[in-house]
């Protein structure tokens, strides 16, 4: 699992940047990241991600 971490983060950031409004707010970006990770991975990983972003 640790091997895929950076790849998933990079892919998620690409998706977020493509769907992002021109002037994103940090809260919205954070919520978008957590939503993408929630759909890709289990809740344990999401908890770790939210801790990193907090």
C-alpha angles and dihedrals in degrees: 000000000000089000092061095046099089092041092053091047092051093047091048093050090051090053092047093048091050092052096037124116116238095261107030122190116230091238091055092047090049092050091049092051092050091048093052092047090048090057094044101042145021126280092259092063091043090055090053092049093049089050089053092049096043 
